[in-house]
Amino acid sequence: MLKNKYLLVGLVLLGFVIVYFSFFDGAGSSSSAALDASVDREAYSQQIKQEREKKDQTFKTGADSPLPDKAGFNGLSYFPADPAYRVTARLEPFADKTQKLVVRMSDGSEEVYDKFAHAVFNLNGETCRLLIVRVQDTYSILFRDATSGQETYGGGRYLEINPAQLTDSQVLLDFNTAYNPYCAYNPTYACPLPPAENKLTTAVKAGERYH
């Protein structure tokens, strides 16, 4: 009887140990694998080419196209696809998850976005830091760089973030997908302007051009 009692206590303790380590090991490890920005250059260039052709078609024929003159449209201007502008950034989240950003629009009005985190990364040999904002389930970066007003739209460009490429500590940023807002092609649109902190000193020669 005593032997069976000790056996039962031992089994209970063993079960506790298994549950304990299963729970705390899981809680202490990252829920997402590290993001890898490396790609096959040829396949990646082809993918970007197809996406750009699809956007050109949408601009030329789509009902939501911002172009006032679709007939004279011959395609958007882009920098060549370059995997060097596809980078993995470290996230610096806000301790206060309720922080807001008042964004000025191109028509003088304002909108309010959620501050999500800062993305810190290296580009062209420089350390860069950009604010990520969130509107519902959409994560975006509104930025200017050394090409703004020269080779790209002076009001800045946008970068959308794929939620599948976002973890609790990292985010994959692909500047080859950076694009101009609709107000770059039609002044009747009101577009959000990048916050002052999102001005990069480096030239981001990737994504959509303006000339």
C-alpha positions in Angstrom: 0.0 0.0 0.0 2.8 2.4 1.0 4.8 1.5 -2.2 1.7 2.3 -4.3 1.4 5.6 -2.6 5.0 6.6 -3.3 4.5 5.5 -7.0 1.4 7.7 -7.3 3.2 10.7 -5.8 6.2 10.1 -8.2 3.9 10.0 -11.2 2.2 13.2 -10.2 5.5 15.0 -9.7 6.8 13.7 -13.1 3.6 15.0 -14.7 4.1 18.4 -13.1 7.7 18.6 -14.3 6.7 17.8 -17.9 3.9 20.4 -17.9 6.2 23.0 -16.3 9.0 22.7 -18.9 6.6 22.3 -21.8 4.9 25.6 -20.8 7.9 27.7 -19.9 10.1 26.5 -22.8 7.4 27.5 -25.2 6.9 30.9 -23.5 10.6 31.6 -23.6 11.2 30.9 -27.3 10.2 33.1 -30.2 7.0 32.2 -31.9 8.4 33.2 -35.3 11.5 32.1 -37.1 14.1 34.7 -38.1 13.3 36.5 -41.3 15.6 35.9 -44.3 15.9 38.7 -46.9 18.0 36.7 -49.3 16.4 35.7 -52.7 17.4 34.3 -56.0 18.2 37.4 -58.0 16.8 36.2 -61.4 13.5 34.8 -60.0 13.1 37.9 -57.8 13.6 40.3 -60.7 11.0 38.3 -62.7 8.5 38.5 -59.9 9.0 42.3 -59.5 8.6 42.7 -63.3 5.3 40.9 -63.3 4.0 42.9 -60.3 4.9 46.1 -62.1 3.3 45.1 -65.3 0.1 44.3 -63.4 0.1 47.7 -61.7 0.6 49.4 -65.1 -2.4 47.6 -66.4 -4.4 48.7 -63.4 -3.4 52.3 -63.9 -4.3 52.2 -67.6 -7.6 50.4 -67.4 -8.7 50.3 -63.7 -11.8 52.2 -62.5 -9.8 53.3 -59.4 -6.8 54.6 -61.5 -5.7 58.1 -60.4 -4.7 59.0 -63.9 -6.7 61.8 -65.5 -5.4 60.8 -69.0 -5.3 57.0 -69.2 -5.0 57.1 -73.0 -1.6 58.7 -72.9 -0.2 56.5 -70.2 2.7 54.4 -71.2 3.7 52.8 -67.9 5.2 53.9 -64.6 8.9 54.6 -64.1 10.9 52.3 -61.8 14.4 51.8 -60.5 15.8 48.3 -61.6 14.9 45.6 -59.1 17.8 45.2 -56.6 17.8 42.6 -53.8 20.2 44.9 -51.9 17.2 47.1 -51.0 15.4 44.1 -49.5 16.5 44.2 -45.8 15.6 42.6 -42.5 15.0 45.3 -39.8 15.0 45.0 -36.0 11.8 46.2 -34.4 11.7 48.7 -31.5 8.1 48.5 -30.3 6.5 51.1 -28.1 5.9 50.3 -24.5 2.7 52.3 -24.7 0.6 50.5 -27.4 -1.9 53.3 -27.5 0.5 56.0 -29.0 -1.0 57.9 -31.9 0.6 59.9 -34.8 -1.2 62.9 -36.3 -0.4 62.8 -40.0 -0.8 65.9 -42.1 -2.4 65.3 -45.5 -1.4 67.0 -48.8 -4.6 69.0 -48.8 -4.0 70.4 -45.3 -6.3 68.1 -43.4 -5.1 65.6 -40.8 -5.5 61.9 -40.0 -4.6 59.9 -36.9 -2.6 56.6 -37.2 -1.4 54.1 -34.6 2.3 54.1 -33.9 3.4 50.5 -34.2 7.2 50.4 -33.9 10.4 51.7 -35.2 12.3 49.6 -37.8 16.1 49.8 -37.5 18.3 48.5 -40.3 21.4 49.1 -42.4 21.1 50.4 -46.0 23.9 51.7 -48.2 26.3 51.4 -45.3 24.1 53.6 -43.0 22.1 52.8 -40.0 18.5 53.8 -40.7 15.4 54.1 -38.4 11.9 54.5 -39.7 8.5 54.7 -37.9 5.9 52.0 -38.8 2.3 53.1 -38.5 -0.8 51.0 -38.4 -4.3 51.6 -39.7 -6.5 48.7 -38.7 -4.6 45.6 -40.1 -2.4 47.6 -42.5 1.2 48.3 -41.6 3.0 51.1 -43.6 6.1 53.3 -43.7 5.7 56.8 -45.1 9.2 58.1 -45.9 11.4 60.5 -47.8 15.0 60.0 -48.8 17.8 61.7 -50.8 15.9 60.9 -54.1 12.7 62.8 -53.0 12.1 65.8 -55.2 14.8 64.6 -57.6 14.2 61.1 -59.0 11.1 60.3 -56.9 8.0 62.2 -55.8 8.8 65.2 -53.5 6.0 64.4 -51.1 7.6 61.1 -50.3 6.8 57.4 -51.0 5.1 54.6 -49.2 6.1 51.1 -48.2 3.5 48.5 -47.3 4.5 45.7 -45.0 3.3 42.1 -45.5 2.0 40.9 -42.1 3.5 37.5 -43.0 6.9 39.1 -43.0 6.4 40.7 -39.6 7.4 39.0 -36.3 7.5 40.3 -32.7 11.1 41.4 -33.2 11.8 41.7 -36.9 10.3 42.9 -40.1 11.3 42.4 -43.8 11.3 45.7 -45.7 11.4 45.5 -49.5 12.1 49.0 -50.9 11.7 47.6 -54.4 8.0 47.8 -53.7 8.1 51.5 -52.6 5.5 53.5 -54.5 4.3 57.1 -55.0 0.9 58.1 -53.6 -2.0 58.9 -55.9 -1.6 62.6 -55.4 1.7 62.4 -57.3 -0.4 61.7 -60.4 -3.6 63.6 -59.6 -3.7 66.6 -57.3 -7.3 66.0 -56.5 -6.3 63.2 -54.1 -5.3 63.9 -50.5 -2.3 61.8 -49.4 -0.6 61.4 -46.0 2.8 63.1 -45.8 5.7 61.3 -44.1 6.5 62.4 -40.5 9.7 64.5 -40.1 11.5 61.6 -38.4 11.1 59.4 -41.5 13.5 61.4 -43.6 16.5 59.2 -44.7 19.8 60.9 -45.7 20.7 58.0 -48.0 19.3 57.6 -51.5 16.8 54.8 -51.8 17.3 54.0 -55.5 14.6 51.3 -55.5 10.9 51.1 -56.2 8.8 53.7 -58.1 10.4 56.8 -59.7 8.6 60.0 -60.6 10.6 61.1 -63.7 
